[in-house]
Amino acid sequence: MLEQIMAQPAWFWLCLGGLLLIAELIGVGGYLLWSGVAAVIMAFMTWLIPEMSWDWQGLFFAIMIILSVLGWRKWLSIRNKTLPDEPNQKQHQLIGTKARLISDTNNGYSRIRLADGSWRVFCSEQLSANTEVEVIDVDGITLKVKPVCSNQHDDQPDDQ
């Protein structure tokens, strides 16, 4: 059996990679994923270069594991910079969003429609329906908003 493995290293690496990836699916927690990926890459390398010795295959396999783990960590660090600090409070991602009031404010409260939902909003000013507002803060499930001032009239000189 060892002679068969030695004669077909590409199949050995492909099977090892498959077994490692299956073991990862069972729930190891990420430890075997990159070893499995490296083994599959080694299967393609040994298929392209069949005369590669086992010493070199082992060395390239170790290098592939290290490179894939480093690449994964780099990708995670870039990805984590784009995620908010409070992942379970999605409403904080709404800060800066602009929308129009559904109804007039009543004691400072009204509603806006965002995506497929309606949100309760508070504004310290009395505003009418269809006024464009911007979310500036979040207080529980209430979004604090301010009216968006249109600067269209600021560009024109005052003739009066």
Summary of the structure (lengths in Angstrom):
residues: 160
radius of gyration: 29.4
end to end distance: 98.0
largest distance: 98.0
contacts: 392
relative contact order: 0.09
helix: 47%
strand: 19%
